[in-house]
C-alpha cells in the first residue's frame, strides 16, 4: 500500500478524507505496537507461572503436585484486573508465547504496525501443526502475503502455504476432523433455533451451493408484481426455507454411509450416533428434493463443488494439496473421489512459475472466458472482499465504450456493490500483469491485489523443482489407468 499523498497534490474535495485515513492508519499502527507489547507481557506471565510451579515443587520435594493452581492464579488475577474472561486471557498467553518463542519476525511486523493482531493470530493458528524445520519458511511466506492481505484472506492463504510445505497435515487434519462430525441445535431468541452441522468440507460446500442455487431459482420463478403469490423473502430466508423443507420431506439415498471412514465394510457400522446424524443430514441435503419447489424443478439442481487440484497430485506423482474454493486445502483422497464422480472437468493451463491461469480447455466453449476469470480470481477482486466469483460480475477494467477489450488482461471479477462503486466513484483499477491488480482510491492511495493462484505460489520458486520439471523427470507409464 502506498503512503499518503501531500494535501497540495490532491483535489480539494478529497483532502479531508485523506487526512482522516492517515490518522486512522496511525491509530492502527499504534494499536499494533501495543498488542506486540501485550504479547511480550503475556509470554512473561507464562514464565512467571513456570517459576511458581518450580517453587511449589521445590517446597514439597517428592510430592506429586500439579501445575494448574499457579496457572489459575495468574489467569484469575489478570482477568479480574482487565475485566475480561479467563478464556480470553488464556488465548492471549498462548499467542504471546508463540510470538516471542517461535514467530519473532511476526512479532516485529506487529510492533512496526505492518500487520495487526488478527494477522498475527492467523499466522499462529495456520502454523500450529507444522514441524520446526519448515516454520521459518512458512513465516516468511505468510508475512509476504500479510503486507497486502486482510486477516481473513491471510488465514485462508496461510493454511494453503502450511499444507504445501508439509502436505501430511491435511490428511492428519482430515482424519481428526472426520471423527468429530455431528449435528447440534441451539435455541435462539423469539422462537428461532440454529441447526449446526460439522461434516467434511467438500460435502458442506456442496450443500451450501446447492441450497443457494435452489433459493435463487425460487427468486427467479417468483411473479414480478406484488401479488399474494409474490416472493419477497431475502436470499438467506429462502435458503433457510429450502433447507428445512429438504430435511422435513426428503429421504436419504442408499449412499448415506459414503462419508463414513474408508475402512468400514458394508456389514459393519461403528459410527457414533453423532456421526450417523451428520452423514444422514448431508445425504438428505445433497440428494433430496424440497416439496415447496416441486413446480420450480428444484430437485434437478445438483451440488457444485469447485476444487483446484494440481495434475501431478491427481496422477499420484505429487502430494501437493488441492484447494477447495471457499474452504482451503483438502486431502488427496477426497479430491480423487470428487474427480472420479465429476461430470465435467475444466482443465486450466497455468504459468509454470507464477501459476497464473492462462488458458482454459473445456468441452463446451460457451462461457469460456468467464470460467477462466472465475478460475483466476475465485472471489471479488476488491481488496478485502470475499464474495464468490460465481455470484459476482465480470468488469471491464478499461470500459468497453472506451475501447477496452474483452479479454483476461482487461477483465476482473467484482461483486455487484464494488462494480457499482468503481463506476460511480473516483476509484480506478489497473492491471499489473500476472493476475495482479492495482486499486487507486480517491485519496490516491494505491492498493495491490494479487490473484489467489499467484499469492499461493509466491515463494515456491527455488524451494524445489517446479511441477512441470518433476513431471518431465518422473518415470511414469502413461498406459496405466488413472488412480481415481
C-alpha positions in Angstrom: 0.0 0.0 0.0 1.3 3.4 -1.0 1.7 6.2 1.6 -0.5 9.3 1.8 -0.3 12.0 -0.9 0.6 15.5 0.1 -2.5 17.7 0.6 -1.5 20.2 -2.0 -1.3 17.4 -4.6 -4.9 16.3 -4.0 -8.1 17.6 -5.4 -9.5 19.8 -2.5 -12.6 17.6 -2.4 -10.5 14.7 -1.1 -8.2 16.5 1.4 -10.4 15.9 4.5 -10.9 12.2 3.7 -7.1 11.7 3.1 -6.3 13.3 6.4 -8.8 11.0 8.2 -7.4 7.9 6.5 -3.9 9.0 7.6 -5.0 9.4 11.2 -6.8 6.0 11.2 -3.7 4.3 9.8 -1.6 5.9 12.5 -4.1 4.7 15.1 -4.0 1.2 13.8 -0.1 1.1 13.8 -0.1 2.3 17.5 -2.6 -0.4 18.5 -0.5 -3.0 16.8 2.6 -1.8 18.7 0.6 -2.1 21.9 -0.5 -5.6 21.0 3.1 -6.5 20.5 3.9 -5.2 24.0 1.0 -7.2 25.4 2.3 -10.4 23.6 5.7 -9.9 25.4 4.0 -9.4 28.7 1.9 -12.5 28.2 5.0 -14.5 27.5 6.5 -13.1 30.7 3.3 -14.2 32.6 3.9 -17.7 31.4 7.5 -17.6 32.5 6.2 -16.4 35.9 3.8 -19.4 36.0 6.7 -21.8 35.3 8.7 -20.3 38.1 5.8 -20.6 40.6 5.4 -24.2 39.6 9.1 -24.9 40.2 8.9 -23.1 43.6 6.0 -25.3 44.7 7.8 -28.5 43.6 11.0 -27.3 45.5 8.9 -26.6 48.6 7.4 -30.1 48.6 10.0 -32.5 47.1 8.8 -35.9 46.3 5.2 -35.0 46.2 3.0 -35.2 43.1 2.0 -31.6 42.6 0.1 -30.4 39.5 0.7 -27.0 37.9 -2.9 -26.0 37.5 -3.1 -23.8 40.6 -0.3 -21.3 39.6 -1.8 -21.1 36.1 -5.3 -20.5 37.5 -3.9 -17.9 40.0 -2.4 -15.8 37.2 -5.4 -16.2 34.9 -7.8 -15.1 37.6 -5.6 -12.1 38.6 -5.2 -10.8 35.0 -8.9 -11.5 34.0 -10.2 -9.7 37.1 -7.8 -6.7 36.6 -8.7 -6.4 32.9 -12.4 -7.2 33.3 -12.3 -10.0 30.6 -12.9 -13.7 30.7 -10.2 -16.1 31.8 -10.5 -17.9 28.4 -9.7 -14.6 26.7 -6.6 -14.2 28.8 -5.6 -17.8 28.2 -5.7 -17.1 24.4 -3.5 -14.0 24.9 -1.0 -16.0 26.8 -0.8 -18.7 24.2 -0.4 -16.3 21.3 2.1 -14.2 23.2 4.3 -17.3 23.9 4.2 -18.3 20.2 5.1 -14.9 19.0 8.0 -14.5 21.4 9.4 -18.0 21.1 8.5 -19.1 17.6 7.4 -16.2 15.4 9.8 -13.4 16.1 9.5 -11.8 12.7 5.7 -11.7 13.0 6.1 -10.0 16.4 8.4 -7.4 14.9 5.9 -6.8 12.0 3.2 -6.3 14.6 5.4 -3.9 16.6 6.1 -1.9 13.4 2.4 -1.7 12.5 2.8 -3.6 9.3 0.2 -6.1 10.5 -2.4 -6.1 13.2 -3.4 -8.6 15.9 -5.7 -10.6 13.7 -3.0 -11.1 11.1 -0.6 -12.4 13.8 -3.3 -14.7 15.1 -3.9 -16.1 11.6 -0.2 -16.9 11.2 -0.1 -18.7 14.5 -3.2 -20.7 14.0 -2.4 -21.9 10.5 1.1 -23.0 11.5 0.2 -24.8 14.7 0.7 -28.3 13.2 3.9 -27.5 11.3 7.3 -29.1 12.2 10.0 -26.9 13.4 12.2 -27.3 10.3 9.6 -25.6 8.0 8.2 -22.9 10.3 10.8 -20.2 9.3 9.9 -20.6 5.6 6.2 -20.7 6.5 6.5 -17.5 8.5 8.4 -15.7 5.7 5.8 -16.6 3.0 2.9 -15.7 5.3 4.4 -12.3 6.2 4.9 -11.6 2.5 1.2 -12.2 1.9 0.2 -10.2 5.1 1.6 -7.0 3.6 -1.3 -6.7 1.2 -4.0 -9.1 2.5 -6.8 -8.8 5.0 -6.7 -11.0 8.1 -9.4 -13.5 6.7 -7.5 -13.7 3.3 -4.3 -14.3 5.2 -5.9 -17.0 7.3 -7.0 -18.9 4.2 -3.7 -18.5 2.3 -1.6 -19.3 5.3 -3.4 -22.6 5.6 -2.6 -23.3 2.0 1.1 -22.4 2.5 1.3 -24.7 5.5 -0.2 -27.5 3.6 2.2 -27.1 0.7 5.2 -27.1 3.0 4.0 -30.1 5.0 1.3 -32.0 3.0 0.8 -34.6 5.7 -1.0 -32.1 7.9 -4.0 -32.2 5.5 -4.5 -35.9 5.8 -3.9 -35.8 9.6 -6.4 -33.0 10.0 -9.0 -34.8 7.9 -8.8 -38.0 10.0 -9.2 -36.0 13.2 -12.0 -33.9 11.9 -13.9 -36.7 10.3 -14.3 -38.4 13.7 -15.9 -35.2 15.1 -18.7 -34.8 12.5 -22.0 -34.2 14.3 -25.3 -32.2 14.3 -26.3 -29.9 17.1 -29.1 -27.4 17.8 -29.1 -24.2 19.7 -32.0 -22.2 20.9 -32.1 -18.5 19.8 -34.4 -15.7 20.7 -38.0 -15.2 19.6 -38.8 -18.8 18.7 -35.8 -19.4 16.4 -33.3 -22.2 16.7 -30.0 -22.9 15.0 -29.0 -26.2 13.3 -25.2 -26.7 13.3 -23.7 -29.4 11.0 -20.0 -30.4 11.3 -19.1 -32.6 8.3 -16.4 -33.0 5.6 -15.7 -29.6 4.0 -16.4 -30.8 0.4 -19.9 -32.0 1.4 -20.8 -28.9 3.4 -19.6 -26.7 0.5 -21.7 -28.7 -1.9 -24.7 -28.5 0.4 -24.4 -24.7 0.7 -24.0 -24.2 -3.1 -27.0 -26.5 -3.9 -29.3 -24.8 -1.4 -28.2 -21.4 -2.7 -28.9 -22.4 -6.3 -32.4 -23.6 -5.2 -33.0 -20.4 -3.3 -32.0 -18.3 -6.4 -34.2 -20.4 -8.6 -37.2 -19.7 -6.3 -36.5 -15.9 -6.7 -36.3 -16.1 -10.4 -39.6 -18.1 -10.6 -41.5 -15.6 -8.4 -44.0 -13.3 -10.1 -42.6 -9.8 -10.7 -45.7 -8.0 -9.4 -46.6 -7.5 -5.7 -49.5 -10.1 -5.6 -50.2 -12.5 -2.8 -48.1 -15.1 -4.8 -45.0 -12.9 -4.9 -41.9 -13.9 -3.0 -40.3 -11.0 -1.1 -38.1 -13.2 1.1 -34.4 -12.5 1.2 -31.9 -14.9 -0.2 -31.0 -16.0 3.4 -34.6 -16.6 4.2 -35.1 -18.7 1.1 -32.0 -20.7 1.9 -33.4 -21.5 5.3 -36.8 -22.5 3.9 -35.4 -24.8 1.3 -33.1 -26.4 3.9 -36.0 -27.1 6.3 -38.1 -28.4 3.5 -35.4 -30.8 2.4 -34.9 -32.1 5.9 -38.6 -32.5 6.7 -39.7 -34.1 3.4 -36.7 -35.9 1.9 -35.3 -39.3 2.3 -31.6 -40.2 2.4 -30.2 -42.1 -0.5 -28.6 -45.5 -0.1 -25.2 -43.9 -0.1 -25.7 -42.3 3.3 -22.6 -44.1 4.6 -20.4 -42.6 1.9 -19.0 -40.1 4.5 -18.0 -42.9 6.9 -14.3 -43.8 7.4 -12.9 -45.8 4.4 -12.0 -48.9 6.5 -15.6 -49.7 7.2 -17.3 -52.6 5.4 -20.9 -52.9 4.3 -21.7 -55.2 7.2 -20.2 -53.1 9.9 -21.1 -49.6 11.2 -19.3 -48.5 14.2 -20.1 -44.8 13.7 -21.4 -42.9 16.7 -24.9 -41.5 16.8 -23.5 -38.0 16.1 -21.6 -39.3 13.1 -24.6 -41.1 11.7 -26.7 -37.9 12.2 -24.2 -35.9 10.2 -24.0 -38.5 7.4 -27.8 -38.7 7.0 -28.1 -34.9 7.0 -25.5 -34.5 4.3 -27.2 -37.2 2.2 -30.6 -35.6 2.6 -29.3 -32.1 1.6 -27.3 -33.4 -1.4 -29.8 -35.8 -2.9 -33.3 -34.8 -1.7 -35.9 -32.5 -3.4 -37.9 -29.9 -1.4 -41.7 -30.2 -1.6 -42.1 -26.4 -1.8 -40.1 -26.3 -5.1 -42.0 -29.1 -6.9 -43.2 -26.7 -9.6 -39.8 -25.0 -9.9 -37.8 -28.1 -10.7 -35.5 -27.6 -7.7 -34.9 -31.4 -7.4 -32.9 -31.3 -10.7 -30.4 -28.9 -9.2 -27.2 -30.7 -8.2 -24.5 -29.7 -5.8 -21.5 -27.8 -7.2 -18.0 -28.2 -5.7 -15.1 -26.2 -7.1 -11.7 -27.7 -6.5 -8.3 -26.6 -7.9 -6.0 -29.7 -8.0 -2.5 -30.0 -9.5 -2.4 -32.6 -12.3 0.6 -34.3 -10.7 -1.4 -34.8 -7.5 -4.4 -36.2 -9.4 -2.0 -38.6 -11.2 -0.4 -39.8 -8.0 3.0 -38.3 -8.7 3.0 -35.5 -6.2 1.5 -34.7 -2.7 0.7 -31.0 -3.1 -2.7 -30.5 -1.7 -5.8 -29.4 -3.6 -7.7 -26.3 -2.7 -11.5 -26.4 -2.1 -12.9 -23.0 -3.1 -14.4 -21.3 -0.1 -12.6 -23.5 2.4 -8.9 -24.1 1.8 -6.7 -27.2 1.4 -8.3 -30.7 1.4 -6.8 -34.1 1.3 -5.9 -36.1 -1.8 -8.2 -39.0 -1.2 -11.3 -36.7 -1.2 -10.1 -35.0 -4.3 -9.8 -38.2 -6.2 -13.3 -39.3 -5.2 -14.6 -35.9 -6.4 -12.7 -36.2 -9.7 -14.0 -39.7 -10.4 -17.6 -38.5 -9.9 -17.3 -35.1 -11.7 -19.5 -35.0 -14.9 -17.3 -32.2 -16.3 -13.6 -31.2 -15.8 -12.2 -27.8 -16.6 -8.6 -28.0 -17.4 -6.9 -24.7 -16.6 -3.4 -24.2 -18.1 -1.2 -22.2 -15.7 2.1 -20.4 -15.8 4.8 -22.9 -14.6 6.3 -20.4 -12.2 3.6 -17.9 -11.0 0.7 -20.4 -11.5 -1.4 -17.6 -13.1 -4.2 -19.2 -15.1 -3.5 -18.6 -18.8 -5.9 -20.7 -20.8 -8.9 -22.8 -20.3 -9.6 -26.0 -22.2 -13.1 -27.4 -21.8 -15.5 -29.4 -24.0 -18.2 -26.7 -24.1 -16.7 -23.4 -25.2 -19.8 -21.3 -24.2 -18.9 -19.0 -21.2 -15.2 -19.9 -21.7 -13.7 -16.6 -20.8 -16.0 -16.2 -17.7 -14.9 -19.6 -16.4 -11.3 -18.6 -16.9 -11.9 -15.4 -14.8 -13.6 -17.4 -12.1 -10.7 -19.8 -12.0 -8.2 -17.0 -11.8 -10.0 -14.6 -9.3 -12.2 -17.0 -7.3 -13.7 -14.1 -5.4 -14.4 -10.4 -6.0 -11.0 -8.8 -6.5 -11.8 -5.6 -4.5 -9.3 -5.6 -1.6 -10.9 -7.3 1.4 -14.0 -8.6 -0.4 -14.6 -12.3 -0.4 -17.9 -12.7 -2.3 -17.5 -15.8 -4.5 -16.7 -15.2 -8.2 -19.7 -17.3 -9.3 -22.0 -14.8 -7.6 -20.2 -11.7 -8.8 -19.8 -9.9 -12.1 -17.0 -9.6 -14.8 -15.9 -6.0 -15.1 -14.0 -4.3 -18.0 -11.1 -2.6 -16.2 -11.0 -0.2 -19.2 -14.5 0.4 -20.2 -15.8 -1.3 -23.4 -17.1 2.0 -24.7 -13.6 3.5 -24.3 -12.0 0.8 -26.4 -11.4 -1.8 -23.6 -11.0 -5.3 -24.9 -13.0 -8.3 -23.7 -10.0 -10.4 -22.6 -8.5 -11.7 -19.4 -6.0 -8.9 -19.2 -8.8 -6.3 -19.2 -11.3 -8.1 -17.1 -11.6 -8.7 -13.3 -14.3 -10.2 -11.1 -16.1 -7.6 -8.9 -19.2 -8.1 -6.8 -22.2 -6.0 -7.7 -21.6 -3.5 -4.9 -17.9 -2.9 -5.8 -18.6 -3.0 -9.5 -21.1 -0.1 -9.0 -18.6 1.7 -6.7 -15.8 1.5 -9.3 -18.0 3.1 -12.0 -19.8 5.6 -9.7 -16.8 7.0 -7.8 -13.2 8.2 -8.3 -11.7 4.7 -7.6 -9.6 3.4 -10.5 -8.2 -0.1 -11.3 -5.1 -1.0 -13.3 -3.9 -4.4 -14.5 -0.2 -5.0 -13.5 0.2 -8.4 -15.3 0.4 -11.9 -13.9 -3.1 -11.7 -12.5 -2.3 -8.7 -10.2 -4.4 -5.5 -10.0 -3.7 -2.1 -8.5 -6.6 -0.2 -7.0 -6.2 3.6 -6.5 -8.6 5.3 -4.1 -10.0 8.8 -4.4 -7.3 9.9 -2.0 -4.7 8.5 -4.4 -3.6 5.6 -2.1 -2.6 2.5 -4.1 -3.6 -1.0 -3.0 -2.1 -4.1 -4.8 -4.3 -7.2 -5.0 -2.9 -10.4 -6.3 -4.9 -13.2 -7.8 -5.1 -16.2 -5.3 -3.1 -18.6 -7.5 -0.3 -16.0 -7.7 -0.4 -15.4 -4.0 -0.2 -19.1 -3.1 2.7 -19.7 -5.5 4.8 -16.8 -4.2 8.0 -18.1 -2.6 7.7 -21.6 -4.2 10.4 -20.8 -6.7 13.8 -22.2 -5.6 12.4 -24.3 -2.8 12.0 -27.4 -5.0 11.8 -28.1 -8.7 8.6 -26.8 -10.3 5.7 -29.2 -11.1 6.4 -29.2 -14.9 10.0 -30.2 -14.3 9.1 -33.0 -11.9 6.6 -34.3 -14.5 9.3 -34.5 -17.2 11.7 -36.2 -14.8 9.2 -38.8 -13.4 9.4 -42.4 -14.5 5.7 -43.0 -15.3 3.9 -45.5 -17.5 1.2 -43.4 -19.3 -0.6 -46.5 -20.3 -1.5 -47.1 -16.7 -5.1 -46.4 -15.7 -5.8 -43.2 -13.7 -5.6 -43.6 -9.9 -9.2 -42.4 -9.3 
